[in-house]
Amino acid sequence: MNNLNEYFDLFDQSRTDVYAMERLLQLFTPDAVIVLNGATRIGFESFMKAFYTNNSDVKHMWEKWEPQPDGSYVSNWAVCGKTVAGKVYALTGIDIAKLDNEGKIKYLENVPTDKNALKTYA
């Protein structure tokens, strides 16, 4: 569960810190399933590239990751950000994560409260 505790913090740092980006990507299995607002993609690195192509800054706040009966973990989050076009935004939602036997994130589902959010990355 250590990787989950580092995830949001490294996500925010990775915009300007190459080491943080490397460490963030190491938290995930290469074939991690990423679900954004219902759309699935494989691999976290491609999402990060798309995210920072479209966003110039981001800051997350999150609650403790809570274990679920099915072995997954859930966390409530809030994020504020700024697009490369200069538009600011704020979102809330939950993340659902599953870990492999080594503790790497093999599944991450982002469920924003606003069902139209994150369509750009799907």
C-alpha positions in Angstrom: 0.0 0.0 0.0 3.1 2.3 0.2 2.7 2.9 -3.6 -0.8 4.3 -3.1 0.4 6.6 -0.4 3.0 8.1 -2.8 0.8 8.2 -5.9 -1.0 11.6 -5.6 2.1 13.4 -4.2 4.4 12.1 -6.9 1.7 12.9 -9.5 1.8 16.6 -8.5 5.6 16.7 -8.3 6.1 15.0 -11.7 5.2 18.1 -13.7 8.5 19.7 -12.9 10.6 16.9 -11.3 12.0 14.2 -13.6 12.9 12.0 -10.7 9.3 12.3 -9.4 8.0 11.2 -12.8 10.3 8.2 -12.9 9.3 7.2 -9.4 5.6 7.7 -10.2 5.8 5.5 -13.3 7.6 2.8 -11.2 4.6 2.6 -8.9 2.6 1.0 -11.8 2.9 -2.3 -13.6 3.7 -1.7 -17.3 0.4 -3.1 -18.3 -1.7 -1.3 -15.7 -5.3 -0.9 -16.5 -6.3 2.8 -16.2 -10.0 3.6 -16.3 -10.9 7.3 -16.7 -14.6 8.1 -16.4 -15.5 4.7 -17.8 -13.0 4.6 -20.7 -10.1 2.0 -20.4 -6.5 2.4 -21.5 -3.5 0.2 -20.8 -0.4 1.8 -19.3 -0.1 4.8 -17.0 2.8 6.6 -18.9 0.6 7.4 -21.9 -2.0 9.0 -19.6 0.7 11.1 -17.9 2.0 12.4 -21.3 -1.5 13.3 -22.4 -2.3 14.9 -19.0 0.7 17.2 -19.0 0.3 18.0 -22.7 -3.1 19.5 -21.7 -2.3 20.9 -18.1 0.3 23.3 -16.9 -0.3 22.7 -13.2 -2.2 20.5 -10.8 -2.6 20.0 -7.0 -4.3 17.0 -5.4 -5.8 16.6 -1.9 -6.8 13.2 -0.9 -8.1 11.1 2.0 -6.7 7.9 3.4 -6.8 4.9 1.0 -9.4 2.5 2.5 -9.2 -1.3 1.9 -12.3 -2.8 0.4 -13.7 -6.4 0.8 -12.7 -7.2 -2.8 -9.1 -6.4 -2.1 -9.1 -3.0 -3.8 -8.5 0.4 -2.2 -10.6 3.5 -2.4 -9.7 7.2 -1.8 -11.7 10.4 -2.1 -9.8 13.2 -3.8 -10.1 16.8 -4.9 -7.9 18.5 -7.5 -7.4 22.0 -8.8 -5.5 22.6 -11.9 -4.7 24.9 -14.8 -4.8 24.0 -18.4 -2.1 25.0 -20.9 -4.7 27.4 -22.3 -4.9 29.1 -18.9 -8.3 27.9 -17.8 -8.5 26.9 -14.1 -10.6 24.0 -12.8 -11.5 22.0 -9.7 -12.8 18.4 -9.6 -13.7 15.9 -7.0 -14.1 12.1 -7.1 -12.8 8.8 -6.0 -10.0 6.5 -7.1 -10.2 2.8 -7.0 -6.9 0.9 -7.1 -5.7 -2.7 -7.1 -2.2 -3.8 -6.4 -0.2 -6.8 -7.7 1.7 -9.2 -5.4 4.7 -6.8 -5.3 2.6 -3.8 -4.3 2.6 -2.1 -7.7 -0.6 -0.5 -9.0 -2.1 -2.8 -11.6 -5.5 -1.1 -11.8 -6.5 2.5 -11.2 -10.0 3.7 -11.8 -10.7 7.5 -11.6 -14.3 8.3 -11.0 -14.9 12.0 -11.0 -18.1 13.5 -9.6 -18.5 15.4 -12.9 -19.2 12.7 -15.4 -17.9 14.9 -18.3 -14.5 15.4 -16.7 -11.4 13.8 -18.1 -12.9 13.0 -21.4 -9.8 14.4 -23.1 -7.7 11.6 -21.7 -10.0 8.6 -22.5 
